[in-house]
Amino acid sequence: MPEFTGELPVREPAWNLIPSVENIQRHPRGVDFQCGVCYLYLRILAPNLVRVRFSPTGEFRPRRSWAVTVADEEWPPAVAFEVQQTEKEVIIETEKIRIQVERHPCRCRVKFFDRENRPFAHDTGLGIGWRQLGAGKSQVACWKRMEAEEKFYGFGERPGLLEQKGKRLTNWTTDSLDYTMLTDAMYLAVPFFMALRPQVGYGLFFNTTFWSRFDVGAEQPDVLRMETFAGELDYYLIYGPEPAEILRTYTQLTGRITLPPRWALGYHQCRWSYDSETEVRQLVYQLRHRRIPCDVIHLDIDYMFGFRVFTWNPKRFPDPKKLLDDLGREGFKVVTIVDPGVKFEPQADYPVYDEGIEKDYFLRTADGKIFHGYVWPGRAVFPDFLRPEVRQWWGELHRNLTAMGVAGIWNDMNEPAMNDRPFGDEGGKKIFLPMDAPAGPADERTTYAEIHNLYGMMMARACYEGLEKLRKRSRSFVLTRSGYAGVQKWSAVWTGDNHSLWEYLEMSLPMLCNLGLSGVAFVGADIGGFAGDATPELFARWMQVGMLYPLMRAHSMINTKRHEPWEFGPRVEAICRQYIEWRYRLLPYIYTLFWEAATTGAPILRPLFYHYPRDRKTYEIYDQVLLGPWLMAAPVYRPGTDKRMVYLPEGTWYDWWTGECYPGSTYILADAPLEKMPMYLRAGGIVPLAPVMQYTGELPVKELRLRVAPGTGEWTLYEDDGDTLEYRQGMWATTTYGVYLQHRQVVVEIQARQGQWTPHPRTVTVEVMGLGEQEFTDDGAFRRLVFS
Ligand code: GLC
């Protein structure tokens, strides 16, 4: 139980530290420091982006292409920076920051300052250190000062609340089944964080795929230590100061989401045990009959034949093509699960196994034997997804699914999760592949220790690239449990096996916010909770919160109480319908937020501080969120509650349900009976709404409604066909709306539509809260509406 007891102390060898700087050399993109045999490189990649690399031997590893998409030399050249030297230090200055490297008296330390001389990310204590741990294993570490008042966020997937100070956070992808607020290593690892105080904000990406850990003031208050089992230290420092700027740069480095199909933003219905055609047909009948909007049905492991990946169970799913066609006519898309473990089944006419063996695609141990672990199909082997030819092969295997009409893939168990004996056998325990197993492509061949964290992400990449080829014109949906920095390029992410308990509902929002702050914008938690039985009240509250998740999927475990919305009685069913309908009404807004995430890296679901970084009061608020810039929700996540305190940041706020207006910078007590999740629209906010539909493409949008809160604001709506890749060729439309106050009137300006795509003929109703509405036929021309 290390998550409860912490790790036992062990005797550790002492750290070697960098000596003073002996030589300095200016490089076209930075400065090189020679300190004895050690080398420290600083590379100025942009005015707010510095890469710091340190090698104790003076030798640096070749570039790894896995997470960082832009190599140093690919950044725009000629970032202006100045270098000054004094007896004690070297000072490098860009337009945004100053870096001071102390050369004497004792050792080299790197320090950062903003233009107003405010310090951040200063090396402290030991500075940078390294040591040998035996068996060829080495470790590097860096100690940085945490400034007073600084708060820490991001760190990928982290159970618990929003701010992460005082924790030890390990980056090592793990099947974290039954995780709690105390669990450290999770399914997904992103060694990136954001530090914030009122005037200063920076991000740090620890560029190592080896095991790594942040100690955020746990061992020594006010000292952040980062360490990794790699031979060199490599990190990117990103100055903001605003969170949006930090994320823009971080996602320039590791990539952004690609625009998903619009249907993937609708409601997803999932459960482990939709295990036959009959059951699926009954399910979709219930959804349509009860008018619960839904776009996607997920099929869990039971659709397969004996859990063999890329097969269908011939008894329970005798004609998948017909089933999926019929579902398609009713407006449903189907997503099937795919796990990485391939059933060990020699000479049994299982081509996935046979081909993989023949082509030597499965991971081997250091002594050349094919590695085996146990997963759902029993004994299994694992493809080496780091190799491009393996990814291509795996991608192509999805044809068995796409040919039947499957539109998206759910990648699970890809940490990879496995046991040392068959699931269910007593005494079985989780295992990892041996760290010295060879892995990776010929030109980047390495050992498993370096690629473990990448395994799930590379599986998702194989899947994404396969679907892109197979489904040609259409966009696909990929969902993954494991991943690493940059996973957003290939896949959406869900937070694994949560429980049907109030605590898991509570922590879902901060978990998703921290993922968003780590560049992973398309995220969701299992609505209703995966393990255990939800109560009606919990389920109703969870569906309300789920409406805000970028990925809105309800999922539950086999052998639990059924969790479909109608299983909890008519009152809860009506609440679920109401909030799923709101999700569909909000789709033009949410779709635009996805476009923003794809073009700027901005999260879809945002903690309050994202928009109010100077307001300290927002720093610890984890139970209120902003969906995009305008809409704030203050959900209820406790039983028996019909009121809650809500913090309204500066400005004016309008109650989404009643239109009542509140001055900000204060707390209010909001009414929140079971039917109501308090929501507020920020003054100047503009939210487009579509009519309710049973699925995203059911009808063309003939009426678009803009809900506007009096104030000053501007917002651009993004639209396209929602399904094909033609948006990449310019088939999109944007419309910029502005609102401002003039004398005692509210003016709404609609700029002329841009882009080549034309929406379906429609009327637009502009509703200014408290002042009534005006309607016009949308011809794409400029318009100015005055409300008084
Ligand atoms: C894992 C997944 C869960 C899935 C189950 C069966 O526990 O996290 O979502 O339902 O496996 O495939």
Boltz pocket constraint, residues with backbone or C-beta under 6 A from the ligand:
constraints:
  - pocket:
      binder: B
      contacts: [[A, 271], [A, 272], [A, 300], [A, 301], [A, 337], [A, 412], [A, 413], [A, 481], [A, 496], [A, 497], [A, 530], [A, 555], [A, 556], [A, 557]]
      max_distance: 6.0
